């Protein structure tokens, strides 16, 4: 009797669990702990310093140099500037739109599975693979006049005296546009080629079953699926072409008599040839009313649309 009572009493007595000391958690900074955070800061500081020194500082200093409204009044009164604005619009507008359209068409050509087309692709992209300066200089020497390749071929094959390309404004400006397209069209062709390869083959097979011709497949299948890529690439190319200096400088050099300059080359002339760096910066900043809307549209397009290649 007494033993049973002792057992019941033992069952009702709570047994204290052994205390286990939990290790204290270290404070986390963005998912990094202790020495990891220190190493992260050590790796970030050099890149941040380079960004501030070579990106942020030049941009801010340039905006400060071109802050005076009198600079833009002086630009407008300069006849070279107004002619340069027309050249820039023609250079950017024709180069970008013709280049993008031809690149889209040529991407379809390189989609064919013939062996000689595959062998032709590496040769086609050589102008883009070459550095810009020797590529444009070679184009310049092909058009230099009687000693140039183009005029020599015209004389040898057709007994025609070719024009002096850089003595006429429109011929020189056209040469700049053609050289720029020749240099950069392979790059955009490869981009569109990658986009075409990402389109499922089943879509083309369904279009063939419906009796669609090659032109209708392009209009109703290929282009709608590549429209977002085409639009974003056009905006990017516009930004790059607007700031392009090497094309005009090394092909025509602004000849004849600065009549084919664009904003990029005119800004350099103001800063170096005429010793007016503030005016040169103001000439480049005058493109901001066109550049800022393009950047805003590009950012919104990338954020709101899923661009797939």
Residue, then its C-alpha position, 0 to 999 in steps of 0.5 A: x500500500x505504501x509502495x504504491x503511494x510512493x510510485x504515484x507521488x514520483x509520477x507527479x513530481x516534474x523532472x527538470x530538463x537539463x539546461x542547454x546553453x544556446x550559442x548567440x547568433x552573430x549579427x548579420x549584415x545583408x546575409x554576411x557575417x563578420x569577416x565576410x562583410x569585411x572582405x565584401x567591403x574590401x572588394x567593393x571599395x576599388x570598384x566604387x572608387x573607379x566608378x566615382x573617379x571615371x564615371x560619376x566625376x566626369x559626368x558631374x563636372x561636364x554638367x557643371x561646365x555646360x551650366x551657363x545658358x550663354x554657351x547655348x546661345x553661342x552655339x545656336x549663333x554658330x552656322x557650323x552647329x546648326x549644320x552639325x545638328x542636321x548631320x547628326x539627325x541624318x547620321x543617326x536616323x539613317x544609320x540606325x534604321x537601315x542597319x536594324x532592318x538589314x540586320x533583321x533580314x540577314x539574320x533570316x538568311x543566316x538561319x539557313x542550314x547550307x554549309x556555305x552559309x555557315x562558313x560565310x558567317x565568320x567572314x561576315x562578322x569580321x568588320x565588327x570583330x576588328x577594332x574601330x580605328x583600323x576598320x574605319x581607316x581602311x574604309x577611308x583609304x578605300x575612298x581616298x580618291x584615285x589611289x582608293x580601291x573604289x575609284x581604282x575598280x571603277x577605272x579598271x572595270x568600267x573606265x569611269x573616273x570615280x568621284x572625289x568622295x570627301x570633296x562633296x558634303x553628301x558623298x562624304x556624309x553618305x560614306x560615314x553612314x555606310x561605314x558605320x553600317x558596315x562596321x556594326x551591322x554584323x553585331x546586330x545580325x548576331x543578336x537577331x539571329x539568336x532571337x530567331x533561334x529561340x523561336x520554337x520550331x513548332x510555330x513555323x510548322x503550324x504556319x506551314x500547315x496553314x499554308x503561310x508563305x515565307x513572307x507571311x511567316x515573317x510578317x505574322x510570326x517572326x517579326x511579332x515575336x522579335x518586336x520587343x527585341x527589335x525595339x530595345x536594340x533600336x533604342x540602344x543603337x540610337x544611344x550608341x550612335x549618337x555618341x559615336x566619334x570614331x566613325x565620322x572622325x576616321x572616315x571623312x574627318x568632317x570633310x569638306x571643311x567641317x561640313x560632315x561633322x556630328x555633335x561628337x566630333x564638333x564637341x571635340x573640335x571646340x574643346x581641342x582645336x578652338x580651345x573652348x572646352x566649355x563650348x564643346x561640352x555644351x555641344x554634347x549636352x545639347x543632345x540630352x533633350x533627345x537622349x533622356x526620353x530614349x533612356x526613359x523609354x528604354x528603362x520602362x520597356x525593359x521593366x514592363x516587358x519580358x524581353x526574351x531571346 
